[in-house]
Amino acid sequence: MASLATQRIAAADSSHGSSVEHLPSVPKRTSFDGVTLTFHWATVVLVLALFTTAIWSLLSHDDVLRVLLLRVHRSLGVTVWTATVLRLLWRKTNAELPPFPDDMTRLHRTLVQVSEYCLYALLVLQPTIGFGAMLTRGRSFTLFWGHVPPLIPHYPTVEAVLFSLHRAGAWALGLLITAHGVNALVHHFIIRDNTLTRMAPILRTERDIAELALERGDQQTSFGR
């Protein structure tokens, strides 16, 4: 009897182990969710428009055009600020982000995270500083399709400091965005990994799709984001 019971237990254990081994693997996410992708590329377009209107207004000798460009620039700045705040809220609540690659070093991961957080910070601070500089001029201004009256008195010193910070922030933002773009292109064309295609699925080739299919079956532990 004892021998029979032992055999039954062993058979049950073997069956359970076999079923565990044949459980379907949970696929790892290989790209960002649609909302995150939309926020990302909308921000890219908005920031490019911000730089274009700022540079164009500085180079323009037409006062009417310059006023129009500054109006568009201010409106885009508020839009970028709003989009960035909503993007951060989405990231902290419902975003679905792919893990870092398993072969990514801790230093590389840290650099990516720091640059990412710096970009978020600048996308929030730049419009805030620019709007503050506009307010401290003590003048009325237009925003989107509305007219905003003077809200506070003119503070020349504060205005000068804020505009200087705004220009410095623009340089920092431009450098970070350039580094971010160059890094993505290097990974895509030289290192040939799927870093860029995770954020731009439309660029995926048959090779990328095959590699991502292999990643879905990879059950190694990955770094979290």
PyMOL commands that set and color helices and strands:
alter all, ss='L'
color gray80, all
select helices_A, chain A and resi 2-21+34-59+63-93+106-135+156-191+195-199+201-203+206-216
alter helices_A, ss='H'
color red, helices_A
select strands_A, chain A and resi 141-143+146-148
alter strands_A, ss='S'
color yellow, strands_A
deselect
rebuild
show_as cartoon
